[in-house]
């Protein structure tokens, strides 16, 4: 099963695939099953052409597996992964040619 540990949208900049992107979805997800657990950092740039536009597109998206092993979810591990998440997502953004403005959130953080 897949769960969102953390999700938040921010102002961002990416030239896009023919359409500039002005926002990004930042997330930490966890997948569990068959005695395995995997945590993944996910970043997706989306158009956000108007204040109401939260149509997430997945054509400019990247992820990085942060932890994968036998076991189950751990609040302690999740807290540690959240501490370094912004740096990981900055690396992904740079690899994709974009930038996230962490000081300009579009929605409050959601934790699950």
N, C-alpha and C positions, 0 to 999 in steps of 0.2 A: 504494500500500500504506500502511496505517496502522500506526504503532508507538507504544508508550508510552515516552517518554523518561524520565519520572518518574511515580511513583504512590505515594501514601501515604494512610492513613486516620487521621482525628483525631476526638477528641471535639468535638462541635459542638452548636449549639442552633438549631432552626427550628421555628416553630409547626406546620408541616406542613399538608397538605390534609385536615384532620380527624384526623390522626395525628401527634403530635409526633415530631420527628427529633432524635436524640441524637448523630449522627456525620455525617462528611462524607468523601467521596473527593475528593482533590485530585490533579490530573494535568496533565502537559504532554505533548501528543501531537504527532506529526509525520506528515504525509501526503505521500507522494511519488508521482510518476507523470507521464509525458509531459514530462519536463524541468522540472517545477514542484515546489516544496516549500512546505508550509504548516505553521506551528507554531500550536497552539491551547491555551489555558489552559481547563481543564474543572473544574467544581465540581458535585458532586451530594450533596445531603443524603439520608440514609437513616435508617430507624427505630433500629436498634441497641438493641433493647429488652432484650437480655441480652448477656452477655460473648461468647457464641458466635454471636450474630446478626450476620452480615455480608451479609445479603441486600440487595444494592444496588438501590434503586428509582430510576427516572429521571423521576419526575413533578416533582421539584423540582431541576432541573438547569439550568445556564447555562454558556456558553462564550464565549470572546473570541479572535478571531484576532490573534495577536501579530506574525506575520511571514508574508508570502506573496509569492513572486517566482519567477523562473526560477532554477534551480540545483539543488543537492542538499544533503543533510544536512551540517552543519558542527558539529564538537565545540565550536569557539570560540563560535559563535552560540548553541548549546544552553546553554553555561555562562552566557552573558550573559542569556539568557531565564530561566534558573533563578534567577538573582540577584534579579530583579524579580517572580518568580512569586507569592510570598506577598502582596505588595501588590496585584497584579492580582486574585488570588482573594479578598482582603478586600473589594475593590470589588464584585465579583460577589456575594459573600455579603450585603453591605449592600443591594444592589439587590434581592435576593430576600427580605430581611427576616430574615436569619440571621447567625450568628456562628460562626467556627471557632476552636477553642482550640489554637493551634499548639504550645503547650508540653505538650500531652497527646496524643501520638501513640498510636494503637491498634496499629499494626504498624510495623516498620522501613520506611524508604524503599526503594523498588525502582527501579532504574535499568536502562534497556534500550537 
